[in-house]
Amino acid sequence: MNGGKIEEMRRLAIFLLATFTVVCFADSPKAPATPSTSTTVHGKLIQRENQTPAIEAADHKLIVLAGDEATVHVLHDKRLAGLDFEAKGHFTAADRFQVDPFYTRALYVIQDGKRLMVTYWCEICSIRQYEPGPCWCCQRETKLDLHEPDPE
């Protein structure tokens, strides 16, 4: 009788170990895949009423920009309209460009030959944000603050 209990517990332990292994090594949900090769579009940022922002390339071709919610929020910032702009991402059609996810810092302004990150600064709280809008602390409007990216 004692040997039967030990065998039953041994089988239960093997079953639990196998279940644990499957759960631990199962393919977990991942963030949406982004193409491993990003390309860059460069030109003047165009913002038109009730239209998706676009970049006007040197050949005057309009390239419509799309991105995640935070990226689109930045692309609609009126303070960026008409500036020399650069976006990293990939083409989804000849005239459509998907900007890389916001956390990759894929949006830049080119000013005086320098590539500058698009950021927003609260002068009251000394807080940097990466989207336009009020400071999350004092609720005053943040100032557009273009600055050189940190060395990688």
Order of alpha helices (4+ residues) and beta strands (2+ residues): alpha-beta-beta-beta-alpha-beta-beta-beta-beta-beta-beta
